[in-house]
Amino acid sequence: MKNEVAALVLRNNYLQSQAISTLELHSGTRLPEYSQLMHSLERANELSRALEFLPNDEELAERRKKSLGLTRPELAVLLSYSKIWLSKHLLESNVPADPYLSLELKRYFPDPVRTRFARAISRHRLRREIIAMATTNSLVNRMGATFVARAQDDTGAAPARIACAYTAAREIFDMRDLWAQIEALDNRIPAAVQYTAMFQTTRLLRHMSYWLLENLRGDLDIERAVRRYAAQVAELFGKFGEVLSVTEQARIGAQRSRLIEQRVPEQLAARIASLEALHCALDLVEVATASRIDIGYAAKAYFDLGERIGLTWIKEQIETLGADGHWQAVARGTLRDNLYALQRNITGAVLACKGRDPAARVDQWMVRRAAPVESLKRIVVDLRTGAAPDFATLSVALQAVRRLAQD
């Protein structure tokens, strides 16, 4: 088994190095998150910055002025401590007993052991520890050192539930396959292109993990969530060419072209470029299921609606907001989540209207809600012709959207 064991060890080293490189890409802009994590670990007596030669608050403030982030060794230390902290929490939870996560136990062992000793593996005395460690490594290597701590602050969920939500999101969106395709381009395209693509996957998984935590509060079972959403998400992605608005198609087309210029294969470039549009996928599954309508039909109504009343533009502006510190990042995330939830609710109302096709249903709904629709359009026109929108002006726009969502 020595060759396979060596390969598993090297794979682990590869993933940790890749994690540090991906974090380094945005280390400067995410310095407030790292500061927040260090404070959190210190309060829990899990970390001594002085012992580990990590920067104190004064040094962090100086780095922020210079737009500098953490160094690779500092990121490696934080990655390690976040794994230790998360693994402890998972061991104290019921996560190691989850039937879906028990697959991590089998993946841990070389193939000859899995083949000859399947029963013994399931009864291994370190079963819980191995599952907790494997789950921790997967989550932290892919999502970074700050993800769980920030998700706790943002959602109030326990680390165990956050780990379950991440695992469900990873499987629903088939991220293992996408990561393998990106990693297969090693030494064929610039590494920075790969790290940027990896970062795009973490943005989607972060949003979808939060969605699952919020919408499946009492029933966050990984296997049930995968059965409920995975097939329809795959179907939605396959229909993007038919359902996306003109603006979305143009954005995806431009990003796809940039990736192809950087020697990313066409099919993979299209998938990476589509990640941003998939942020609404779970909302669309729920709307289509509740309306008993094909997800492609529901998606056409969703994107057409967003284009015609300005929701697509508002989303773009929220994404471009600068976040000066942890709480502004939380505020930006809240604006984004609220807009997605409102567009989902409005799409449900649109699909309740009569009409031969999605556009006809949007027409009918807009006639019924003519006054608040015109009010929102005026606000969007004012914002587009004025100074760059900020948190305050986008909050006003969101309030106008909220009026549209009311019966």
HUMOFEN-V935658 format. One record per residue. N is the residue number from 1. PHI is phi in whole degrees, -180 to 180 (* if undefined). BURIAL is # if it has 16 or more other C-alpha atoms within 10 Angstrom, else .. Layout:
n/phi/burial
N/PHI/BURIAL
N/PHI/BURIAL
This chain:
n/phi/burial
1/*/.
2/-62/.
3/-65/.
4/-70/.
5/-63/.
6/-61/.
7/-65/.
8/-65/#
9/-65/.
10/-65/.
11/-62/.
12/-63/.
13/-63/.
14/-59/.
15/-66/#
16/-71/#
17/-65/.
18/-62/#
19/-60/#
20/-65/#
21/-66/#
22/-66/#
23/-66/#
24/-62/#
25/-57/.
26/-122/.
27/-61/#
28/-66/#
29/-73/#
30/-103/#
31/-57/#
32/-59/#
33/-66/#
34/-66/#
35/-61/#
36/-61/#
37/-64/#
38/-62/#
39/-62/#
40/-64/.
41/-68/#
42/-67/.
43/-62/.
44/-88/.
45/57/.
46/-102/.
47/-149/#
48/-120/.
49/-62/#
50/-63/.
51/-64/.
52/-98/.
53/57/.
54/-92/#
55/-65/#
56/-82/.
57/-63/.
58/-65/.
59/-66/.
60/-64/#
61/-63/#
62/-66/.
63/-66/#
64/-62/#
65/-61/.
66/-95/.
67/59/.
68/-103/#
69/-110/#
70/-84/#
71/-80/.
72/-59/.
73/-61/.
74/-67/#
75/-64/#
76/-64/#
77/-64/#
78/-65/#
79/-61/#
80/-65/#
81/-67/#
82/-67/#
83/-68/#
84/-61/.
85/-63/#
86/-68/#
87/-59/#
88/-61/.
89/-64/#
90/-68/#
91/-64/#
92/-85/.
93/-109/#
94/-94/.
95/-57/#
96/-63/#
97/-94/.
98/-65/.
99/-59/.
100/-67/#
101/-75/#
102/-64/#
103/-62/.
104/-63/#
105/-64/#
106/-68/#
107/-64/.
108/-66/#
109/-97/.
110/-62/#
111/-57/.
112/-59/.
113/-70/.
114/-62/#
115/-73/.
116/-89/.
117/-130/.
118/-56/.
119/-65/.
120/-64/.
121/-60/#
122/-65/.
123/-108/.
124/-57/.
125/-66/.
126/-104/.
127/-54/#
128/-63/#
129/-65/#
130/-66/#
131/-64/#
132/-63/#
133/-66/#
134/-65/#
135/-65/#
136/-61/#
137/-60/#
138/-61/#
139/-67/#
140/-73/#
141/-61/#
142/-87/#
143/-100/#
144/96/#
145/-71/#
146/-94/#
147/-58/#
148/-66/#
149/-62/#
150/-69/#
151/-62/#
152/-61/.
153/-63/.
154/-77/#
155/-115/.
156/78/.
157/-81/#
158/-76/#
159/-54/#
160/-64/#
161/-68/#
162/-64/#
163/-63/#
164/-66/#
165/-64/#
166/-61/#
167/-62/#
168/-62/#
169/-62/#
170/-59/#
171/-76/#
172/-59/#
173/-97/#
174/52/.
175/-71/.
176/-58/.
177/-65/.
178/-65/#
179/-60/.
180/-62/.
181/-66/.
182/-68/#
183/-68/#
184/-66/.
185/-91/#
186/-51/.
187/66/.
188/-112/.
189/-134/.
190/-57/.
191/-59/#
192/-61/.
193/-66/#
194/-64/#
195/-64/#
196/-65/#
197/-63/#
198/-61/#
199/-63/#
200/-63/#
201/-66/#
202/-69/#
203/-62/.
204/-64/#
205/-66/#
206/-62/#
207/-63/#
208/-71/#
209/-64/#
210/-61/#
211/-60/#
212/-64/#
213/-62/#
214/-79/.
215/-96/.
216/-118/.
217/-55/.
218/-97/.
219/-146/.
220/-92/#
221/-97/#
222/-61/#
223/-63/#
224/-65/.
225/-63/#
226/-64/#
227/-63/.
228/-73/.
229/-115/#
230/-58/#
231/-63/.
232/-72/#
233/-64/#
234/-63/.
235/-65/.
236/-60/#
237/-60/#
238/-66/.
239/-103/.
240/-55/#
241/-61/.
242/-95/.
243/-108/#
244/-71/#
245/-72/#
246/-59/.
247/-62/.
248/-64/#
249/-63/#
250/-65/.
251/-63/.
252/-64/#
253/-61/#
254/-67/.
255/-67/#
256/-60/#
257/-64/#
258/-63/.
259/-67/#
260/-64/#
261/-61/.
262/-91/.
263/74/.
264/-80/#
265/-56/.
266/-57/.
267/-64/.
268/-69/#
269/-59/#
270/-65/#
271/-68/.
272/-65/#
273/-65/#
274/-87/#
275/-59/#
276/-61/#
277/-68/#
278/-78/#
279/-62/#
280/-95/#
281/-60/#
282/-70/#
283/-61/#
284/-68/#
285/-61/#
286/-65/#
287/-64/#
288/-63/#
289/-66/.
290/-64/.
291/-88/#
292/56/.
293/-128/.
294/-55/.
295/-64/#
296/-64/#
297/-64/#
298/-62/#
299/-66/#
300/-59/#
301/-63/#
302/-60/#
303/-73/#
304/-63/#
305/-59/#
306/-59/#
307/-70/#
308/-78/#
309/-110/#
310/96/#
311/-68/#
312/-62/#
313/-66/.
314/-60/#
315/-58/#
316/-59/.
317/-69/#
318/-62/#
319/-65/.
320/-90/.
321/-62/#
322/-79/.
323/-119/#
324/-92/.
325/109/.
326/-60/#
327/-72/.
328/-68/.
329/-65/#
330/-64/#
331/-63/.
332/-63/#
333/-62/#
334/-66/.
335/-58/#
336/-62/#
337/-63/.
338/-64/.
339/-66/#
340/-60/#
341/-64/#
342/-67/#
343/-65/#
344/-61/#
345/-63/#
346/-66/#
347/-61/#
348/-60/#
349/-68/#
350/-62/#
351/-70/#
352/-79/.
353/-78/.
354/-88/.
355/163/.
356/-72/.
357/-137/.
358/-57/#
359/-62/#
360/-66/#
361/-69/#
362/-63/#
363/-55/#
364/-63/.
365/-64/#
366/-66/#
367/-66/.
368/-65/.
369/-111/#
370/-55/.
371/-64/.
372/-66/#
373/-64/#
374/-63/.
375/-61/.
376/-64/#
377/-61/#
378/-64/.
379/-62/#
380/-63/#
381/-61/.
382/-61/.
383/-67/#
384/-71/.
385/-96/.
386/-100/.
387/-68/.
388/-57/.
389/-60/#
390/-122/.
391/-59/#
392/-66/.
393/-68/.
394/-71/#
395/-65/.
396/-64/.
397/-61/#
398/-67/#
399/-65/.
400/-66/#
401/-65/#
402/-62/#
403/-63/.
404/-66/#
405/-79/#
406/-79/.
407/-69/.
